[in-house]
Amino acid sequence: MKLDWMKPLVGRSGPFATVHLDATRADTRSERELQDRWQGLRRDLVQQGAAEDVLAHLDEVVTEPTGVGGPHGRVLVATAEGVVLDRVLAVPPTRDEACWGAEPALLGAALATDGEVAHLLVAVDRSGADLTWSHGVTPGGAPDRTVEGGHDELRKVPTGGWSQRRFQSRAEDSWERNAAAVAAEVDRLVTERRPEVVVLTGDVRAVALVHEALGAAAKELVVELSGGSRADGVKEDVFADRVRDVLTAVRARRREGVLDRFRAERGRAGAAVTQLGDVVEALRRAQVSELVLDERTAQPGSPLADRTLWVGIDPLQIGLSRADLDALGVPEADQHELRADIALLDAAVGTDSGVTFADAGSVDLVDGIGALLRYEDASTPDESLLSMGGDTHRQGRHHDVAR
């Protein structure tokens, strides 16, 4: 899972106030509760040393409606410059949190994002289509755009006579041209926005024509789904459940595909590592393709949040100790100690690594962390030997194995 929405924060100067909260509004009482919860989080930030001007920026926006219905979360990041990140999350957090520090604390938001599936919903009939984009776990609201083919001979004429075949041919030609116009727009959006799935629904004949007219990239993403329509009268709740099932399946395949590769590489002592020290070393070498985290590392009270790493200005400047940064030649003024969960996510995003969360117990992860690697060489950590003594934060050592 790529976290491109976090990239604008890479290299930005802090300190940062990060707020992760349940933004669901069912009624006016929920609105009052949200305001009360924000005041509690605000007090937490004050106790952590947050600057008043940063808090004032958050005051202006944190209780504003998101415009999203149903349960959802929200993450905001602010600095002295203003609110630099404001993102709606498909899944509300289990607990509201606020953090003041040298870097944004976004691991909980990353876990919520792991439940999202970027998708394009295309509801078609024989005259065109309504297209709705969403990065959430349920169908979006009103269509983002409408495509009308502009060819108006839409019905076959059931009468006999010499003109019947001509009218039928004109109708089918109109359907095909309208379908081609819809397909061209879907192809464009697939290239531009890169959804994980395209859900195609509506008139059966139009669905078939649009599917056939799509380019290869879009065709690979299409799931045809009955029950949707451009017209009124659709059982929206039933159809939304069907879409949700499709998105859940896509998310599960995405996650399990990464974990299967991780298990396979670990099984052959290949391009995968586990244990905090080995993952840090791989991040420092820009080897990490996908960071793999036990989902419990993103929850309150995670042991990873109680540990620290040392980081510099560059995402590759990360180590277990200050001595590691000294060895990299990082000036002392640029070195600071950071919560391990925050430092790991920063390094992953800064080196364009993906992040995947694993269900507890679904894969063996020493320290709750592992990584799939872009490459392996003679100096790649290969095996961690656990010991009963020594450093309990990084037990054992790794062997370098020439391959």
C-alpha positions as CSV (number, residue, x, y, z in Angstrom):
1,M,0.0,0.0,0.0
2,K,1.5,3.3,-1.1
3,L,1.0,6.3,1.2
4,D,1.5,9.1,-1.4
5,W,-0.8,11.4,0.5
6,M,1.9,11.6,3.2
7,K,4.7,12.6,0.9
8,P,4.0,16.4,1.0
9,L,5.0,16.2,4.7
10,V,8.5,14.7,3.9
11,G,11.2,17.4,4.5
12,R,8.7,19.9,6.0
13,S,9.9,21.6,9.2
14,G,8.1,21.0,12.4
15,P,7.3,20.7,15.2
16,F,3.9,19.1,14.3
17,A,0.6,18.7,16.0
18,T,-1.1,15.5,14.8
19,V,-4.8,14.9,15.6
20,H,-6.5,11.6,14.8
21,L,-10.2,11.4,15.7
22,D,-13.6,9.9,15.0
23,A,-15.4,12.5,12.8
24,T,-18.7,10.7,12.5
25,R,-21.7,13.0,12.9
26,A,-25.1,11.3,13.3
27,D,-27.0,14.3,14.9
28,T,-26.5,17.6,16.8
29,R,-25.5,15.6,19.9
30,S,-22.6,14.1,18.0
31,E,-21.5,17.5,16.9
32,R,-21.4,18.7,20.6
33,E,-19.5,15.5,21.5
34,L,-17.0,16.2,18.8
35,Q,-16.4,19.6,20.1
36,D,-15.9,18.3,23.7
37,R,-13.5,15.6,22.4
38,W,-11.5,18.2,20.6
39,Q,-11.2,20.3,23.7
40,G,-9.9,17.2,25.5
41,L,-7.3,16.6,22.8
42,R,-6.4,20.3,22.8
43,R,-5.6,20.0,26.5
44,D,-3.4,17.0,25.8
45,L,-1.5,19.0,23.2
46,V,-1.0,21.9,25.6
47,Q,0.4,19.5,28.2
48,Q,2.8,18.1,25.6
49,G,4.1,21.7,24.9
50,A,2.2,22.5,21.7
51,A,2.4,26.2,20.6
52,E,-0.7,28.3,20.9
53,D,-0.5,29.5,17.3
54,V,-0.5,25.9,16.0
55,L,-3.5,25.1,18.2
56,A,-5.3,28.1,16.8
57,H,-4.9,26.8,13.3
58,L,-6.6,23.5,14.4
59,D,-9.3,25.4,16.2
60,E,-10.5,26.9,12.9
61,V,-11.0,23.6,11.1
62,V,-11.1,20.5,13.4
63,T,-14.8,20.6,14.2
64,E,-15.9,21.7,10.7
65,P,-18.1,19.1,8.9
66,T,-16.3,16.8,6.6
67,G,-19.2,16.4,4.2
68,V,-18.9,12.6,4.5
69,G,-21.8,10.5,5.8
70,G,-21.6,7.4,8.0
71,P,-18.8,6.3,10.3
72,H,-15.4,7.8,9.3
73,G,-12.2,9.2,10.8
74,R,-10.1,12.3,10.2
75,V,-6.4,13.1,10.6
76,L,-5.1,16.6,10.7
77,V,-1.5,17.8,10.9
78,A,-0.6,21.4,11.8
79,T,2.5,23.5,12.1
80,A,3.1,27.2,12.8
81,E,2.4,27.7,9.1
82,G,-1.1,26.3,9.4
83,V,-2.9,23.0,8.8
84,V,-0.7,21.1,6.3
85,L,-2.7,17.9,6.2
86,D,-6.5,17.3,6.5
87,R,-7.6,13.9,5.4
88,V,-10.9,12.0,5.8
89,L,-10.3,8.3,6.7
90,A,-12.8,5.5,5.8
91,V,-12.3,3.9,9.2
92,P,-12.6,5.9,12.5
93,P,-9.9,5.3,15.1
94,T,-10.6,3.1,18.1
95,R,-9.5,6.0,20.3
96,D,-9.0,9.7,19.6
97,E,-5.3,10.8,19.9
98,A,-3.3,13.9,19.7
99,C,0.5,14.2,19.5
100,W,3.0,17.0,19.5
101,G,6.5,16.3,18.2
102,A,9.3,16.7,15.8
103,E,7.5,14.6,13.2
104,P,3.8,13.8,12.5
105,A,2.5,10.7,14.2
106,L,0.6,9.0,11.4
107,L,0.8,5.2,11.9
108,G,-2.8,5.0,13.2
109,A,-3.9,6.9,10.1
110,A,-1.9,4.5,7.9
111,L,-3.7,1.6,9.5
112,A,-7.0,3.2,8.6
113,T,-5.8,3.8,5.1
114,D,-5.0,0.1,4.8
115,G,-8.7,-0.5,4.9
116,E,-9.4,1.8,1.9
117,V,-9.6,0.7,-1.7
118,A,-9.3,3.3,-4.4
119,H,-12.1,2.5,-6.8
120,L,-14.1,3.9,-9.7
121,L,-17.8,3.1,-9.9
122,V,-19.2,3.3,-13.4
123,A,-23.0,3.1,-13.7
124,V,-23.9,2.8,-17.4
125,D,-27.0,2.9,-19.6
126,R,-27.2,3.0,-23.4
127,S,-26.8,6.8,-23.6
128,G,-23.8,7.2,-21.3
129,A,-22.6,6.8,-17.7
130,D,-22.2,8.3,-14.2
131,L,-18.7,7.9,-12.8
132,T,-17.9,8.1,-9.1
133,W,-14.4,8.1,-7.6
134,S,-13.7,7.1,-4.0
135,H,-10.7,6.0,-2.0
136,G,-12.9,4.6,0.8
137,V,-14.5,1.3,1.7
138,T,-18.0,2.1,0.5
139,P,-19.4,3.7,-2.7
140,G,-19.0,7.4,-3.0
141,G,-22.0,9.8,-3.0
142,A,-23.0,11.9,-6.0
143,P,-21.2,11.2,-9.3
144,D,-18.0,13.1,-10.0
145,R,-18.7,13.3,-13.7
146,T,-21.3,12.2,-16.3
147,V,-20.6,11.1,-19.8
148,E,-23.3,11.4,-22.4
149,G,-22.4,9.8,-25.7
150,G,-24.5,12.2,-27.8
151,H,-25.9,9.5,-30.1
152,D,-29.7,9.5,-29.7
153,E,-31.0,6.5,-31.7
154,L,-31.2,4.4,-28.5
155,R,-34.1,2.0,-29.1
156,K,-34.6,-0.7,-31.6
157,V,-37.9,-0.4,-33.5
158,P,-40.0,-3.5,-33.1
159,T,-42.2,-2.9,-36.2
160,G,-41.7,-4.9,-39.4
161,G,-41.1,-3.6,-42.9
162,W,-38.2,-2.4,-44.9
163,S,-37.1,0.2,-42.3
164,Q,-36.8,-2.2,-39.4
165,R,-33.3,-3.4,-40.1
166,R,-32.1,0.1,-40.7
167,F,-33.5,1.4,-37.4
168,Q,-32.0,-1.6,-35.5
169,S,-28.6,-1.0,-37.0
170,R,-28.7,2.7,-36.2
171,A,-29.7,1.9,-32.5
172,E,-26.9,-0.6,-32.1
173,D,-24.4,1.8,-33.7
174,S,-25.5,4.5,-31.2
175,W,-25.1,2.2,-28.3
176,E,-21.6,1.2,-29.4
177,R,-20.5,4.9,-30.0
178,N,-21.9,5.9,-26.6
179,A,-20.1,2.9,-25.0
180,A,-16.9,4.0,-26.7
181,A,-17.2,7.5,-25.3
182,V,-17.7,6.1,-21.8
183,A,-14.8,3.7,-22.2
184,A,-12.5,6.5,-23.3
185,E,-13.2,8.4,-20.1
186,V,-12.8,5.4,-17.9
187,D,-9.4,4.7,-19.6
188,R,-8.3,8.2,-18.9
189,L,-9.3,8.1,-15.3
190,V,-7.6,4.7,-14.8
191,T,-4.3,6.2,-16.2
192,E,-4.7,9.4,-14.2
193,R,-5.9,8.1,-10.8
194,R,-4.8,4.5,-10.8
195,P,-7.8,2.8,-9.0
196,E,-7.4,-0.7,-7.6
197,V,-10.7,-1.8,-9.1
198,V,-13.3,-0.5,-11.6
199,V,-16.9,-1.5,-10.6
200,L,-19.1,-1.6,-13.7
201,T,-22.8,-1.8,-13.3
202,G,-26.1,-0.8,-15.0
203,D,-27.9,-1.8,-18.2
204,V,-26.7,-5.4,-19.1
205,R,-26.2,-4.6,-22.8
206,A,-24.4,-1.3,-22.1
207,V,-22.2,-3.0,-19.5
208,A,-21.0,-5.5,-22.1
209,L,-20.4,-2.9,-24.7
210,V,-18.4,-0.6,-22.4
211,H,-16.4,-3.6,-21.0
212,E,-15.5,-4.6,-24.6
213,A,-14.4,-1.1,-25.5
214,L,-12.1,-0.6,-22.6
215,G,-8.3,-0.6,-23.0
216,A,-6.2,-3.4,-21.6
217,A,-5.2,-1.6,-18.3
218,A,-8.8,-0.8,-17.4
219,K,-10.1,-4.3,-18.4
220,E,-7.8,-5.9,-15.9
221,L,-9.4,-3.9,-13.1
222,V,-13.1,-4.4,-14.0
223,V,-15.6,-6.2,-11.8
224,E,-19.1,-6.4,-13.3
225,L,-21.7,-6.0,-10.6
226,S,-25.5,-6.3,-10.9
227,G,-28.0,-4.1,-9.0
228,G,-26.7,-0.6,-9.9
229,S,-28.3,1.9,-12.3
230,R,-28.3,5.5,-13.4
231,A,-32.0,5.6,-12.9
232,D,-33.9,6.1,-9.7
233,G,-35.4,3.1,-7.9
234,V,-32.2,1.2,-7.2
235,K,-32.1,-0.5,-3.8
236,E,-29.1,1.6,-2.7
237,D,-28.4,-0.2,0.6
238,V,-28.4,-3.6,-1.1
239,F,-26.1,-2.4,-3.9
240,A,-23.8,-0.6,-1.5
241,D,-23.4,-3.9,0.4
242,R,-22.4,-5.6,-2.9
243,V,-19.8,-3.0,-3.6
244,R,-18.5,-3.2,-0.1
245,D,-18.0,-7.0,-0.6
246,V,-16.1,-6.4,-3.8
247,L,-13.8,-3.8,-2.1
248,T,-13.3,-6.1,0.9
249,A,-12.1,-8.9,-1.4
250,V,-9.8,-6.5,-3.3
251,R,-8.3,-5.3,0.0
252,A,-7.8,-8.9,1.2
253,R,-6.1,-9.9,-2.0
254,R,-3.8,-6.9,-1.8
255,R,-2.7,-7.6,1.7
256,E,-2.4,-11.4,1.3
257,G,-0.4,-11.0,-1.9
258,V,2.3,-9.0,0.1
259,L,2.2,-11.4,3.0
260,D,2.5,-14.5,0.7
261,R,5.6,-12.9,-0.9
262,F,7.1,-12.1,2.5
263,R,6.6,-15.7,3.8
264,A,8.1,-17.1,0.6
265,E,11.2,-14.9,0.8
266,R,11.7,-15.6,4.5
267,G,11.3,-19.3,3.8
268,R,14.2,-19.3,1.3
269,A,16.2,-16.7,3.3
270,G,15.7,-14.3,0.4
271,A,14.7,-10.7,-0.1
272,A,12.9,-10.2,3.3
273,V,14.0,-9.4,6.8
274,T,12.4,-9.1,10.2
275,Q,13.5,-7.7,13.6
276,L,13.8,-4.0,14.2
277,G,17.5,-3.7,13.7
278,D,17.5,-5.5,10.4
279,V,14.6,-3.5,9.1
280,V,16.3,-0.2,10.1
281,E,19.4,-1.2,8.3
282,A,17.4,-2.1,5.2
283,L,15.6,1.3,5.3
284,R,19.0,3.1,5.6
285,R,20.1,1.3,2.4
286,A,16.8,2.1,0.6
287,Q,16.3,-1.6,0.2
288,V,12.7,-1.7,1.5
289,S,10.0,-2.2,-1.1
290,E,7.2,-2.9,1.5
291,L,7.3,-2.4,5.2
292,V,5.3,-5.1,6.9
293,L,3.8,-4.3,10.4
294,D,1.8,-6.3,12.8
295,E,-1.5,-4.2,13.1
296,R,-1.0,-4.0,16.8
297,T,2.0,-1.7,16.3
298,A,-0.5,1.0,15.2
299,Q,-2.7,0.7,18.2
300,P,-2.5,2.6,21.5
301,G,0.0,1.0,23.9
302,S,2.1,-0.6,21.2
303,P,5.6,-1.7,22.4
304,L,7.1,-0.1,19.3
305,A,5.8,3.3,20.4
306,D,7.8,2.9,23.7
307,R,11.0,2.4,21.8
308,T,13.1,5.1,20.1
309,L,15.3,5.4,17.0
310,W,17.7,8.2,16.0
311,V,17.1,10.1,12.8
312,G,18.5,12.9,10.8
313,I,17.1,15.2,8.2
314,D,17.2,12.8,5.3
315,P,14.9,9.7,5.3
316,L,18.0,7.4,4.9
317,Q,19.5,8.8,8.1
318,I,18.0,6.4,10.6
319,G,19.7,4.2,13.2
320,L,19.3,2.4,16.5
321,S,21.6,4.8,18.3
322,R,23.3,8.2,18.0
323,A,26.5,6.3,17.2
324,D,24.8,5.0,14.0
325,L,24.2,8.5,12.8
326,D,27.7,9.6,13.8
327,A,28.9,6.8,11.5
328,L,26.8,8.1,8.7
329,G,28.4,11.6,9.1
330,V,25.1,13.2,10.2
331,P,25.9,16.5,12.0
332,E,25.0,16.4,15.7
333,A,22.7,19.4,15.3
334,D,20.6,17.4,12.8
335,Q,20.3,14.4,15.0
336,H,17.2,13.7,17.2
337,E,15.6,10.8,19.0
338,L,12.1,9.8,17.8
339,R,9.5,7.2,18.7
340,A,10.3,4.1,16.7
341,D,6.8,3.8,15.1
342,I,7.0,7.4,13.8
343,A,10.6,7.1,12.6
344,L,9.9,3.9,10.7
345,L,6.9,5.3,8.9
346,D,8.7,8.5,8.0
347,A,11.6,6.5,6.5
348,A,9.3,4.2,4.6
349,V,7.3,7.1,3.0
350,G,10.5,9.1,2.4
351,T,12.0,6.2,0.4
352,D,8.8,5.5,-1.5
353,S,8.2,2.2,0.3
354,G,4.8,0.7,0.6
355,V,3.3,-0.3,4.0
356,T,1.2,-3.4,4.7
357,F,-0.4,-4.3,8.0
358,A,-0.7,-8.0,9.0
359,D,-3.4,-9.4,11.2
360,A,-2.0,-10.5,14.6
361,G,-0.4,-13.9,14.3
362,S,-0.8,-14.2,10.5
363,V,2.9,-14.0,9.8
364,D,6.0,-14.3,12.0
365,L,7.4,-10.8,12.7
366,V,10.1,-10.3,15.3
367,D,9.4,-7.1,17.1
368,G,6.2,-6.8,15.1
369,I,8.0,-5.6,12.0
370,G,9.4,-7.0,8.7
371,A,10.2,-5.8,5.2
372,L,10.2,-7.1,1.7
373,L,13.3,-5.9,-0.1
374,R,13.8,-4.3,-3.5
375,Y,17.1,-6.2,-3.9
376,E,19.5,-8.4,-1.8
377,D,23.2,-8.6,-1.8
378,A,26.1,-9.9,0.2
379,S,25.5,-7.4,3.0
380,T,21.8,-7.9,3.3
381,P,20.7,-9.1,6.8
382,D,19.8,-12.8,6.4
383,E,19.0,-14.3,9.7
384,S,18.4,-13.1,13.3
385,L,19.6,-15.4,16.1
386,L,17.6,-14.7,19.2
387,S,19.4,-14.7,22.4
388,M,18.3,-14.9,26.0
389,G,20.5,-12.0,27.2
390,G,22.0,-8.8,26.0
391,D,20.0,-6.1,24.4
392,T,16.3,-7.0,24.8
393,H,15.4,-4.3,22.2
394,R,17.4,-5.9,19.5
395,Q,18.0,-9.5,20.3
396,G,20.6,-11.4,18.4
397,R,22.6,-10.5,15.3
398,H,22.4,-11.2,11.5
399,H,24.7,-13.1,9.3
400,D,25.8,-11.8,5.9
401,V,25.3,-14.4,3.3
402,A,26.7,-14.0,-0.2
403,R,24.2,-14.9,-2.9
